[in-house]
Amino acid sequence: MISTIDMTREQIESLLESALRFKSGDDVSKPLAGKSVALVFFNPSLRTRASMQVGIYELGGNAVVLEPGGTSWTLEHREGAVMDSDKTEHVAEFVRVLERYCVAIGVRTFAALKDWQEERTDPVLNAFAKYATVPIINLESATHHPCQSLADMLTIREKLGAGRKRVVLTWAWHPKPLPMAVPNSFALAAAQMGHDLVIAHPSGYELDEELIETLGANVEITNDIDTAFEGADVIYAKSWGSKQFYGNTDQDVATRAQYRSKWIVDEEKMSRTNDAIFMHCLPVRRNVIVTDGVIDSPASVVIDEAENRLHVQKAILARLLGG
Ligand code: CP
């Protein structure tokens, strides 16, 4: 489960239906009874960690949480590395040992925003996938966050029904550059679900070109945040770093400064939508990405969105491991 890219719309719909059965209590099955799932966190987390642990428990299983460099050894992922520096264990052994205990391995490994060409290939997550014979579940990598995007699609379905919607993914100012995993996966899943997708960002903050090509023709890309909000059913805010400034944080910070007052989701912009719902994956910086007036308004669905992580991930775990 690296991304949704190989999933058909029917497969996504089926997963969302399964998530809804878990949420309603119609499905109380325990397909993980007697099984353990490893959750490997290279980076901090609230929602992903808590919802995976709770979800595995509710499915009858046991979660083994590991933090390389903290509660487990520091990890090297590069093939052929001469490990004479700070890394103690190689992913090759880490994965092969762990899968003797666990039926799947979830991995969170953010982009370091240092080398775009390397990081866009997701080297750490793919090292896990290379050595594993059990399923690898992406808990947010350098390029994708499929558990988040599937929860997002479930939330849109619940709030607005099953039809095609005008879904706006808008860049927002943030004091520092952030990875692109969430916007990549949200854009991909929204396109896969047949929504009319608008991606709004300042010039220079384009998403990965290959990813954009996979979205098909039903996507509009604009540098005009005002027109983007017109008639929107969904406003999905997220900040991300510029590809051209990977490895040069100071230049990104200096460049984005001009967008601070304009690229924020506020009441005035929301008033020009079609009574849109407001979405964000969280954590979110209040009055930076979105004003208090919007995130505290009835339009905001961010807490339901976070809850849906639990139900979608149970559906994913049951699908991958329930057989
Ligand atoms: N949205 C999300 O993945 O949240 P965490 O980083 O807290 O897991």
Boltz pocket constraint, residues with backbone or C-beta under 6 A from the ligand:
constraints:
  - pocket:
      binder: B
      contacts: [[A, 44], [A, 45], [A, 46], [A, 47], [A, 48], [A, 49], [A, 139], [A, 140], [A, 148], [A, 281], [A, 282], [A, 283]]
      max_distance: 6.0
